[in-house]
Amino acid sequence: MNEHANRTPPARMPTLFVPHGAGPCFFMEWDPIDAWDAMAAFLRSVAATLPRRPRAIVLISGHWMEPRAMVTANARPGLIYDYYGFPAHTYTLDYPAPGDPPLAARLVELLGQAGIPAGEDGLRGFDHGTFIPLKLMFAEADVPVVQLSLQRDLDAAAHLAIGRAIAPLRDDGVLIVGSGMSFHNMRGYGDPRFAPISDAFDQWLSDAVSAPTARREALLQHWEQAPSARLCHPRGGEEHLLPLMVAAGAAGDSAGRRIFTDRVMHTTLSAYRFG
């Protein structure tokens, strides 16, 4: 008898879109002091909700844009402290997770097979859209990480296609994470007038994510038609929303839902899961 015959295939990994906060907000004092506590607790809880420990993580950050899709191919990536004016100790934070050059090559291969130009960057480290949330989600820094860039055109359809191209990685134990913010208008944070504006957009976004696949992708592709879309993501600044498109594209037929929401600085911020 084949000893493998009765083995259950490993569970497919979900895809995620998570908020990464404001700079190194989780690792410093803030006013009010508890502003980011709920989000931090959510990020710390994510690993326990997964069907198994990820073999590796592919993370799409709103803080890396290139003319074409690029992936980090460094076996030992450093960190990029791409935030400004924060306390000195936040520039000594570390996250020594290994890279995964073979996975980086596989990403480029999958994208190429889908007709999407892509390349490897053997020098780039992890920006704060990657290492800040992962310090909470996988604090031991023992899961290999490859960061995937956005395309500078910020085209929603193109990023849905990128997600579809890399979806097969889910069956190989790879966790695909979009890291951004569901609301990202710097002038809106702290302004009470943006509370109902962000609420309306967040409800639209949550409904779109939970729609059947074809409808979901059609809505997300045309997200600018959502209520107050450009007040929540000003024109040319939607880089913090586009990681959601990659996660949604990689979801395939997996159902999507909102898994976290909180009011921070008068704005509503949410996280989503597919599968």
C-alpha positions in Angstrom: 0.0 0.0 0.0 1.3 3.5 -0.8 2.1 5.1 2.5 1.2 8.5 1.0 -2.2 7.5 -0.3 -4.3 8.5 2.8 -2.4 11.7 3.6 -4.5 14.9 3.5 -3.1 17.5 1.2 -1.7 20.5 3.1 -4.2 23.3 3.6 -4.0 26.2 1.1 -2.7 29.3 2.8 -5.0 32.4 2.9 -4.0 35.8 1.6 -4.0 38.9 3.8 -4.2 42.6 3.7 -3.0 44.2 6.9 -2.5 47.8 8.1 1.1 48.6 9.1 0.4 51.6 11.1 2.2 54.9 11.1 6.0 54.5 10.9 7.3 52.6 13.9 4.1 53.5 15.9 3.9 50.1 17.7 7.4 50.5 19.2 7.2 54.0 20.7 5.0 56.2 22.8 2.0 57.8 21.1 -0.6 60.4 22.1 -3.1 59.0 22.9 -1.0 56.2 24.4 -3.4 53.4 23.4 -4.0 54.7 19.8 -2.4 51.6 18.2 -3.0 49.0 20.8 -5.9 47.2 19.1 -4.0 47.1 15.8 -0.9 45.7 17.5 -3.0 43.1 19.3 -4.6 42.1 16.0 -1.2 41.8 14.2 0.1 39.6 17.1 -2.9 37.3 16.7 -2.6 36.6 13.0 -0.1 33.7 13.1 -2.4 31.6 15.4 -5.3 31.9 12.8 -3.4 30.3 9.9 -3.9 26.7 8.9 -0.2 26.0 9.4 3.1 27.7 9.9 4.1 29.4 6.6 7.1 28.0 4.7 7.8 31.6 3.7 6.1 34.9 3.3 5.7 37.1 0.2 4.9 40.6 1.4 3.8 43.5 -0.9 4.5 46.8 0.8 3.0 50.2 -0.1 6.5 51.6 0.4 8.3 50.0 -2.6 7.3 51.1 -6.2 9.2 50.2 -9.4 8.5 50.6 -13.1 8.1 46.8 -13.2 7.5 44.2 -10.5 10.6 43.5 -8.5 11.5 41.1 -5.8 14.1 41.0 -3.0 16.6 38.3 -3.8 19.0 39.0 -0.9 19.6 36.0 1.4 20.2 38.3 4.4 18.2 41.5 3.8 18.9 44.5 5.9 16.3 47.1 6.9 15.4 50.4 5.4 14.3 52.9 8.0 12.1 54.9 5.6 10.4 57.0 8.2 11.4 60.4 9.4 11.3 62.4 12.7 10.8 59.5 15.0 12.6 58.7 18.3 16.3 57.6 17.9 15.6 54.0 19.2 13.2 53.3 16.3 16.2 53.5 13.9 17.8 50.6 15.7 14.9 48.2 15.5 15.9 44.9 13.9 14.2 42.1 12.1 16.7 39.5 11.0 14.4 37.3 9.0 16.2 35.5 6.2 15.4 36.1 2.5 14.7 33.3 0.1 16.5 33.6 -3.2 14.9 30.5 -4.7 11.4 31.8 -3.9 12.4 35.2 -5.4 13.4 33.4 -8.6 10.1 31.4 -8.5 8.1 34.7 -8.2 9.9 36.1 -11.3 9.2 32.9 -13.1 5.4 32.9 -12.3 5.1 36.6 -13.2 6.9 36.0 -16.5 4.7 33.1 -17.3 1.7 35.5 -16.9 3.4 38.0 -19.3 4.2 40.4 -16.4 7.8 41.8 -16.6 9.6 41.2 -13.4 13.1 41.2 -12.0 15.3 40.5 -8.9 17.0 43.0 -6.6 19.8 41.4 -4.8 20.7 44.4 -2.7 17.4 45.9 -1.4 16.4 45.2 2.2 13.0 45.4 3.9 11.2 48.7 4.2 9.1 49.5 7.3 5.9 48.4 5.5 7.5 45.0 5.8 9.5 44.7 9.0 7.2 46.8 11.2 4.1 44.5 10.9 6.1 41.3 10.7 7.8 42.2 14.0 4.4 41.7 15.5 3.0 38.9 13.3 6.1 36.7 13.4 8.2 38.1 16.2 10.9 35.3 16.1 11.9 36.5 12.6 12.4 32.8 11.6 10.2 32.6 8.5 11.9 33.5 5.3 10.5 36.7 3.6 10.6 38.0 0.1 9.3 41.5 -0.6 7.4 42.2 -3.8 7.2 45.7 -5.1 4.2 47.6 -6.5 4.3 48.8 -10.1 4.7 52.6 -10.3 1.7 53.0 -12.5 -0.5 52.1 -9.5 -3.0 50.4 -11.9 -5.5 48.4 -10.0 -6.1 45.8 -12.7 -2.4 45.3 -13.2 -2.0 44.5 -9.5 -4.9 42.1 -9.5 -3.1 40.3 -12.3 0.1 40.2 -10.3 -1.8 38.5 -7.5 -3.4 36.0 -9.9 0.1 35.1 -11.3 1.6 34.3 -7.9 -1.5 32.5 -6.5 0.1 29.0 -6.9 2.5 29.8 -4.1 -0.4 29.4 -1.7 -0.4 25.7 -2.2 3.3 25.6 -1.4 2.9 26.9 2.1 3.7 30.6 1.2 1.7 33.3 2.9 0.9 36.3 0.7 0.5 39.5 2.6 -0.4 42.9 1.4 0.8 45.6 3.8 -0.7 49.1 3.5 -3.5 51.1 5.0 -7.2 51.0 4.0 -7.3 54.8 4.6 -4.2 56.8 3.7 -4.8 60.6 3.5 -2.2 62.2 5.6 -4.3 65.3 6.0 -7.2 63.3 7.2 -5.6 61.6 10.2 -6.6 63.4 13.4 -9.4 65.4 11.6 -12.9 64.5 13.0 -14.4 65.4 9.6 -12.9 62.3 8.1 -14.6 59.9 10.5 -17.8 59.6 8.3 -15.8 59.8 5.1 -13.5 56.9 6.1 -16.5 55.0 7.4 -18.3 55.2 4.1 -15.2 54.1 2.1 -14.5 51.3 4.6 -18.0 49.9 4.3 -17.7 49.9 0.5 -14.3 48.3 0.6 -15.5 45.6 3.0 -18.6 44.9 0.9 -16.3 44.7 -2.2 -13.9 42.2 -0.6 -16.8 39.9 0.5 -18.4 39.8 -3.0 -18.1 36.8 -5.2 -14.8 36.7 -7.1 -15.8 38.2 -10.4 -17.8 41.0 -8.8 -15.0 41.5 -6.2 -12.4 42.0 -8.9 -14.6 44.3 -10.9 -15.3 46.5 -7.9 -11.7 46.6 -6.8 -10.5 47.4 -10.3 -12.7 50.5 -10.2 -12.2 51.4 -6.6 -12.1 55.1 -7.5 -15.8 55.0 -7.9 -16.3 54.1 -4.2 -17.8 56.8 -1.9 -15.1 59.4 -1.1 -12.5 57.2 -2.7 -10.1 60.1 -3.5 -10.6 61.7 -0.1 -9.4 58.5 1.5 -6.6 57.8 -1.1 -5.6 61.1 -2.9 -4.8 60.8 -6.6 -1.3 59.4 -7.1 -1.2 58.3 -3.5 -3.0 55.0 -3.6 0.1 53.0 -3.0 -1.2 52.0 0.4 -4.4 50.5 -1.1 -2.8 48.6 -4.0 -1.3 45.8 -1.8 -4.9 44.8 -1.2 -5.3 44.3 -5.0 -2.4 41.8 -5.1 -3.9 39.9 -2.1 -7.3 39.8 -3.7 -5.9 38.7 -7.1 -4.0 35.9 -5.4 -7.3 34.8 -3.6 -8.8 33.3 -6.7 -12.2 31.8 -5.6 -11.4 32.1 -1.9 -14.0 34.1 0.0 -12.9 37.4 1.4 -13.9 39.2 4.6 -13.0 41.9 7.0 -11.1 40.5 10.0 -10.2 43.7 11.9 -11.4 47.3 12.1 -10.6 50.1 14.4 -10.9 53.8 14.7 -7.5 55.5 14.9 -7.0 59.3 14.8 -10.7 59.7 13.7 -10.3 57.4 10.8 -11.5 53.8 10.2 -8.7 51.3 9.4 -9.4 47.6 8.5 -7.7 44.4 7.6 -8.9 41.7 5.3 -8.5 37.9 4.7 -9.2 35.7 1.7 -9.5 32.0 2.4 
